[in-house]
Amino acid sequence: LADPERGLGKVVVTMSPEALDFLAEMSDGDARRALTALEVGVLSAAEQPVAFTLEVARESIQRKALDYDATGDAHYDVASAFIKSMRGSDPDAAIYWLARMLEAGEDPRFIARRIVICASEDVGNADPQALVVAAAALQATEFVGLPECQLPLAQAVTYIATAPKSNASTLAIAKAREDVRTGRTLPVPAPLRDSHYRGAEQLGRGIGYQYSHEFAGGWVEQAYLPEDRRYYEPVDRGYEAAIRKRMEELRQFRKSKGQEPSS
């Protein structure tokens, strides 16, 4: 700080107690933030010696927020905390990190996209409405812009943070794509192949396909993969608990060949 070459040693600065208290409070114990605000205030002063008053301190903090580096560490750290707070079901923390990004001048469309991703990645089918709310918030953000878009963003954040959580769909697509990447590809079963062209039947395409809606319960035993693979494992939370129950019922029916699954 006192270094004349790399610091402020060449500048005479007087700081009021009110300004010092304000910087200490706004920096949340982070010395780097306080020093940065001090540097902004001193270097932007029109006259010397510099009188670092409470007003200058406030302007320095605000200017630092406006100079927020959208590609720096703070950008990624706050965005990470924001997503993890929604995933961790803490609406208060998520709202705080949302406010931090908005006050720092973050692009609200960037925030909205993160919310949409979180809705699918961390809530999924435990509450399918979360994706609808998130997508609506993204659309509203594009439509109304700042400052009003903070309202749909806050609504979406609190909805997702308090929704039941599941990453079952996320894990399912990851496992399936890994199989494809590693060469564990499978041929399309003949009954499922396209038969909407002349000569398809002679090639055996589509023969034996059973249309599910023509059967009781809207379901019929039929192989959709040439071998058994399990990717989607619904959790026992939220709406996905009902999906899990339905899937277990169908699997039991396949094993028993007994009563028809319920509709």
Secondary structure, 3 states (H helix, E strand, C coil): CCCCCCCCCCCCEEECHHHHHHHHHHCCCCHHHHHHHHHHHHHCCCCCCEEECHHHHHHHHHHHHHCCCCCCHHHHHHHHHHHHHHHCCCHHHHHHHHHHHHHCCCCHHHHHHHHHHHHHHHHHHHCCHHHHHHHHHHHHHHHHCCCCCHHHHHHHHHHHHHCCCCCHHHHHHHHHHHHHHCCCCCCCCHHHCCCCCCCCHHHCCCCCCCCHHHCHHHCCCCCCCCCCCCCCCCCCCCHHHHHHHHHHHHHHHHHHCCCCCCC
